[in-house]
Amino acid sequence: MVSLLVDGKERLVQEGAALQDVLPGWDRSCHVAVIRPGARESSVTGSIRLITSAGEVVAELLPGGRELFQSPELQMPLPVHWHDRYAVAFGPFPSQFVPARKPYQYERGDLILGCGGYDPGRSYLIFSRVRHTADHGAAAGGGVIGKIVTGRGLIDRWASGDQVMQALPVVNWADTSRSFTTDDGTIPLEDGMEIVTHVRITAHGYSAGRVQTTEAADTVEHLLLALSGDRFVVGRASSTFIQDERAGGTEVPFEVKSPRRDGFVTVRTRGKSVGTIYIYTQDLPSSPSHTLVGQVTHGIELARLARAGETLRVAVEPARFDLVGLFLHEAQEIAARRGISVSWRGEGRDLVVVGQEPGTTLESLASGSVTLDTVPLERVIDITLDDADAPASCEIFRRLTGLHRHRVGRIPFFFKFEDVFLFKPSIPRGINIHPENLPADVVSPGTLAITNDSRKGAGLVGVRTSENSEFGPTSEPFEGTNLIGRVVDLEKLHNLKENEIAFIREVNP
C-alpha cells in the first residue's frame, strides 16, 4: 500500500495508483499541487503547519519552538485537554524545562509551552485566544515558543474532542522538479507524497462561523464577487505573491492596514491594478495601496507553486449573501437557511428583490436581518448581453448598472421619442467607451446599444422597437454606436416614465 496526504488527510491506496485515482470528479481545468517525499526543507522556513481536526494553522516558531517540534518526545495526535475563554491546551506530552511558577501576559495567537501542576512531564501546547495574564506553568519569560500567523480564527473554534493530528514544516522548495502543479492525472503516486487540491480563504472579520468585525465589509464583498466562480486565475506569479486580475479596474476602498504576511490576501486599492486580488507567499511590509481582505487557511503550498496562466480551485468563507434578483419567496428561503430574518417593502404579484439593506455579506450576517426592496416582475426588463462581440462595452454596461454585482441592475430612463427609448446612466470619470461591434447594414428591433466616445453623447444607452438602416438604437450614426445585446421584454418599455429608475435583469441568450 502507498500512504499519502490529500488536503491534509491521510489516504492509503494500492501501489501503481495514479493521481486521478484519488481525486474523483477532478476538474482538469484546475491545477493541483504535488509534493514528493523529500521536497520539503523545514530548516529554512522556521514555521510549522499544524493539521487539526478543525482545520489548519501555521505558526512562526521561535528557537525554542523549533527545538520542541524536532523533539521525538512530541508525538501526535495531541487532544484538547482543557479550554476556556482565554486559551486552549493540547496534550499532555513530556518535555524538559523549569517552570517559573509566576503569571505572564500573553497576546492573542501566542503559542505557549506550559505544563500542569508544574510538572514538565505533563506539558501542553497552549494557544492564547485573547490577551490575558495567567500562570500556565511556563518557563521563565512566559514560555512563548511561536506565533500563529495563518488560521488564527481556529483558536476560537477548538473544543473538547479536537486534536492536533500532524505537525509539518511549512513548505519551502529548492527543487521544484519534486514539487509542482499539474493537471496530469496519470502521474503515479509515491509513498509519502502530498496532494493539495484547493486554496481555502477565510475573509477578514469572519471566524468560528460568525462575524467578528465588519471593518472590511466592502472589500470582502469585492473578494467574494471576484472569486464567485470558485476559481483563482493566476495572471502573474512572483516570488512573493500570485494575483488574479479578472476584477481589475474595479474601484475599492482602503479599509484595513496590515503587514502582508505569508498567506494573507489583499486587494489593490489604487494604481493600474486596482481591484486585483493578491495571495502572498512571503512576508512583505504593509502598503497604502493594499487592503487586507482575508487569509489562506488551507492550501498555501498550491499558491506557492502556482505559475502564471494556471487556474486554481478556491473556496472563500463565508459564502456570499446576496438576495437581489431573486423572487421574494426564494430570498426568504435562502435567508432562513442562513439564519437571517427578512422584512420587505413593495406590493404586487411575483415580487422580485431589487435592493437589500445591509448590502454586504458580512454586515448582513452580523445583523442577522435584512430589509428588501421589491417590485413586481412586470417592472423587471430582461436583457441579453453580447460578450462575444462586445466584451469591453458589455463590461462597462454591467458596471454602470450594477449588474457586475447583482442579478438585477438599475438604469435611469431618460425619455422616449418615436421608436427610441433612451437611458442615461452616470458615467464616472476615466471610463473610455472605444468603438466596438458597430452596426453594419441594419439595426433590428430590440437591439441594445451604448454610444461610444466618438460622439458627444458617449454613455447614452438606447433601444429601438423597429428596424433602422441609418441610425443606431441611441439615434447616433452607426460609427458612434456600440451594439451590446438585446432587450427581451420590449413590451415592458412602454410602462416606463421619464426620469424613473428602470430595473434590468440579464438572462442567457
N, C-alpha and C positions, 0 to 999 in steps of 0.2 A: 504494500500500500504506500501511497505518496501522501505526506502531510503538508498542507499549505494553509495560508491565511487568505480569506476572501472578505475584504472590507472589515478586517479585524476579527473575523470569526474563523475558528479552526475547521478545516474540512479534510476528510480522508477520501482519496479517490484511488482507483485502480492504476497500476503502472501502465504507461502508454496512453493515458488520457490526455486530451488536448484542452486548450484554453476554453474553447466553445462548449466543452462538456460540463463545465462548472458555472457557465453563465447562460442559462436558458432564457430565451427572449431577448438576448443582447441585440440592441440596435447598432448595427455596424457603422452607422454614420457617426457614432461617438467612440472616441479612443479610450482605452483603459490603460492603467499603469501596470507594468510587470517589473517586479523587483526580485532578481535572482539571489540565491543564497550567497553571502559574502560581499554583496554590493554595498552594504551599509558601512559607514565609517563613523562610529559613535564618538570616537575620541576628539573629533573636530568640532562637533556642534555644542557640546556641553548642555544639551537638553534631552529630556526623556518624554516619550509619549506613553501615557497610561491608558490602557484599554480597560474600561469598566463596563459593568452590566447595564449602565445607563447612558453610555457614550464615551467619548474620548476627551482627554485633556492633555495639554502639553505644558511641561514645567521647565523653566530655565533654572538649571541647577547651580548651586554654589559648590566649591570644592568638597565640602562635607557631604553634599548630596550625591556627587559623582562617586565618591568612595562608597557610600551606602549602597547605591544601585549596582555597583560592581561586586558587592559582597555576596558570597554564597549563602550567608545566613538569611538574606531577604528572599524568601520563597513565596511564589504566587500559587493560588489566589489568596488575597487578603480580604476577609469580610469586614463589613461595618461592625465595629464593636460597640460604639456609642455615638450619639449625635444629639446636638441641641441647637439653639438658635445662633450660637456663637461659632461652633466648629463641628467637624465630623472626623472620627478616628477610624482607621483601618488597621487590623492586626488581631492578636499580638504576634511579635516575632522577636528573636533575641538580637541584641546589639551591644556595643560596648561604649559607654560614656559615663560621665559622673554627673548626676542630676544636681542642679544648683539649688533646688528647694526654695525658689522665690518666684514671684509673678513677673511677667514681662508683657509689654504691649505689642499686639500683633495687628497687621493690616489685612484687609480682605485679599485673599489669594495667596497668602503666605503658606508655604509647605513646611511643616514643623516635624522634627524628630523628637518625640516625647515618650514618656513611659507611665505605667500605672503603679502606684504605691512606691514610687522612687526606685523601682526595680527594672534596670535596663534589660533584664531577661524577658520582660513583658513590654516591649517597645511598640510604639504605634506611629504610623504616618498620619499626621493631623493636618487637616485643611481648614484654614481660618475663613469663616463665612462673612464676618463683619469685623470692623475694628473693635478690639476688645483687649482687656488686660486679664491674664489668668496665669496660674501655675500649672503647666501641662507636664511637669516632671522633665523639663528640658535641661540641656547643659547650660553652662554659663554663657550669657549673651542672648539667650532665648531659643537656641536650637533651630533657627530658621535655616533650612537646607536648600530652599528654592522658592520660586515664584511662579504661579500659574499664569501663563501668557495667552493661552488659547483654550476655549471651552470653560471659562470661569463660571458660566451660568449653571454648569452641572453641580457645582459645590452646593447650591441650594436644593438640588433635586435628589441627592443621595439620601437613602433612608435604610432602615433595617432590611437585610436581605440582599443589598447591593454588594458587589465585590470589585476589587481591582484584580483583573484576571491576568494581565500581562503588562510588562514594562519594556518598551522597545526604544532604542536610540532614535532620535529624530534623524530622518534621512539626510545624508549629505553624500552625494556620489561623485567620485572622481572618474570612475569607469562607467560611462554611460552606455557602453555596449552590454552591460549586465543589468542596467536599469533603464527602461524606455517605455514609451507609449506605443500602442499598436491597435490596429483594427483587424489583425490577422488571427482568426480563430483556430488555426491549425498549429499554433506554437505548442510544443509538448510541455507538459507540466513537470516540474522538478521538485524533489523533496526540499522543504524549507522555503519554497517560493511564496511571494506575497502578491496578491492581486488587489488593486484599488479601482473600483468601477465608477465612482462618482465623487463629487465635491458637495458637502453639505455646509450651508452658510446659515448662521443664526443672526437675525437682524439685531442691530444695536438697540438696546432698550427692551429686548424680549428674552426671557429665560424662565426655566422651570414652568413652562406652559402658560405664562402670564406676562403682561406688560409691566415692566419696572419703571420705565420713563418714556415720555413721548417727545423728548428733545430732538430726535431725528426723524419725526413722523413724515415730513415731506420728502426727504431724501431716501428714506426706507421705501416709501411708495414708489419712487423712481426705480430703486433696485428691483422691487417686485415686478414692476412693469417690464423693465429691461430684460429680466430673466424669466419672464412668464411662460416661455416655451420649454422650461427646464433644460435649457442648453446654454453653455458658455462658449461662444465662438472666439477663439484666440486670434485677435488681429495682430498682436505683437507680443513676443515673448523675450524678455530681457533677463539679465542675471538677478534682478531684484523683484520683478513683477510680471504678471500676464495681464492683458487688458482685452475687454470686449467693447468694440467701438460702435456697435449697432445702434445704441441710443445716443451716440454723439450728436452734438448740435442742440441738445435739449437744455434749456436754462434750468439750473437747480440752485437752491440757496446753500450758503455755508452754514452748517448747524453745529457740528461737533469737532473741536480741535483735539487731535490726539497724535502721538507718535505713530508712524506707520510700521507696526510690528509685523514680524513674520506671521502670516495667517490672517492679518487684518484685511478688510475690504473697504475701499473708499470709492467716492465719486468725485471726479474733477469738476470744480465749480466755476472755473474761468479759463480762458485761453482757447486755443484751437480745438482741443479735445474735450471741451465742456460736455458733461453728461456721460462720459466714458466710465465704465466700471473697471476697477483695478483690484486684483488679488496680489498681495505682497508675499514674496517667498524669502525675503531677507528684511532685517530691521533697517528702517530709514527714519530720519527726523520728521517731525510734523511739517506740514506745508500749508500756507494760507490758501492754496489752490485745491486742496483736497479735504473733504469732509468724511468722517468715519460713518459707515452705514452698517457694518457687521463684522463678523469674524468666521473663519473656517473652523468648523467643529468636527469635520471628518474629511479626509482626502487631500490634505495639503501636499502629499507626495505626488499626486496626479498633477496638481498645479505646478510643482517644481519641475516636473519632467516634460510638461506640455510644450509643444512647438507652434510657431505661427502657422495659421491655416487649419489647425485641428479644432474639433468640436468636442467638448466635454459635457457629460451629463451632470446637471447641478440641481440641487434641491434647496429651497430657501424656507426657513421657518420665521414667522408663521406664514401660512398661505394667505394670499391676498383676499381682502374682504371688500368687494365692490358689487353693489346691487343695481347700479344704474344700467338701464337697458333691459332688465328683466320684467316680466309681468309681476304684478304685486303679489300674487299667490306664490310664485316661485321665490321671490325675495323673502317672503315670510318663512318659507320652509327652510331656506338656506340659513337665515338668521337664527332660527330656532336650533338648528344643528350646531351652530357656533355659540349658542348661549346668549344671544343678543336680542333684546326686545325691540319691537318696531312700532312706531306711530307714523301716520302719513297724512298728507294734505292732498285734496283733489277728489273729484266726484266723476262718476260715469261708469261705463261698462268697459271691460277689458283694459284695466288701468295698467300703464307702463311707467316704470320708475325712470324719472329724468333728472333727479337730484338726490343727493344723500348728504346728511349732516350728522356727525362729523364726516369729512370727505376722505380721510385716510384710514388705512387698516389699523395702525397702532392706536389712533385716537378712538376708533370705533370699538376695538376690543377693550381698551382701558375704560371707556364709559359704560359699556355693557348695554347701550341702547343707541338707536339711530332714528332720525326723523327723515322721512322720504317725501319728495315731491313727485306727484304722479299726474299723468294726463291720459285721456282715452286713446286707444290705439289709432283712432281715426285722425288724430293730430300728429302722428309719427309717420314721417315720409321715408320710405325705403329707397335706398340708392345702391348702385354698384360702382366700384372704382376700378379703373383700368391700370393696374400696376405694371402690366407687361409693356404697354406703350408709353406710359407717362409716369414712371416711378417717382421722379423728383416732385412733380406737380401734385401727385396724389398724397405724398408725404406732407407737403406744405398744407394741403387742404385739411388733412387729418389734424394737424397741429393747430390750425386756425379755428377748427370747430370743436376740438376736444375729443375727436374720435380716436386719437392716439392713446387716450387714457380710459375711455369708456365705450360701451356698446352703443350708446346714444349720444350724439353731439348736438350742438346748438349753433345756429347761424341767424343773424338779423335779416329779416325780409325787408328789402328796400322799397321797391314798388313794381307794378305791372303795367306794361303798355302793349297793346295789340296781343301778340302771341308770346311775348317775352316776360319771364319772371326773373327779377334781379335780386341778389342778396349781397350785402355789404359787410363782410367780416372786418374786424380790426386787424390791421397789418402792422406787426412790430417792426421797429427799425432793424435794418440789416437783412430782411427777408428779400431774396432775389428770385424772381419768377422768370427764369430763362425760357425762351421759345422751345416748345416740346409738343410733339404729337399734334401738329397743325392740321386743320381740315384740308381735304384735297379738292373734292368736287361739290359735295352737297352735305349739309348737316341734317340728320334725320330727327324726327320728333323725339323728345325725351333726352336728348344728348345734354350732358352736364359739362360745363367748361369754366375756366378761370382765365381772366385777361392777363397776359404776360407783360413784362417790363417794357416792351416796345411801344406801349400805349400809356396815356396819362392815367387811365382808369385801372392801372395794374392792381390785381387782387379782387376785382369785382367778379362775382360768381353768377352764372346765369343758366337758364334752361329755356328752350323753345318748345312749344306744343305743336308746331307744324314744321314742315320741311323748308329749308332755305339754302340756296346755292350761292348767295352773295355775302351774307353776314353770319357770324357765329352766334352761339347762344347768349353772348353778352352784348350783342349788337355791334361788335367790333369786326373789322375786316379779318379774313382768315389768318393773316400773318400775325395778328395780335391775339389769337385765340388758342389756348391750350385745352384740348379735349381730355377730360379726366374720368368720364364714366357716363352713367345713365341714371335717370330718375325712374324708378319702377312705378311709383304711385302718382302718375301725372294728375289724376282726378283730384287728389288732395290739395294740390297747389291752389285751386280756386277758393279754398276756405281761408287762405292766408289774408291777413290785414297788414297794411303798411306799418312799418316800424315795430312789428311784434316779432318775438323770437320763434323761429321755426325749429322743430326737433327733427333730426335726421338719424336714420339707422342704416348702417352698412350691412348688406346681405351678400351672399355669394352669387356670382353671375349665373 
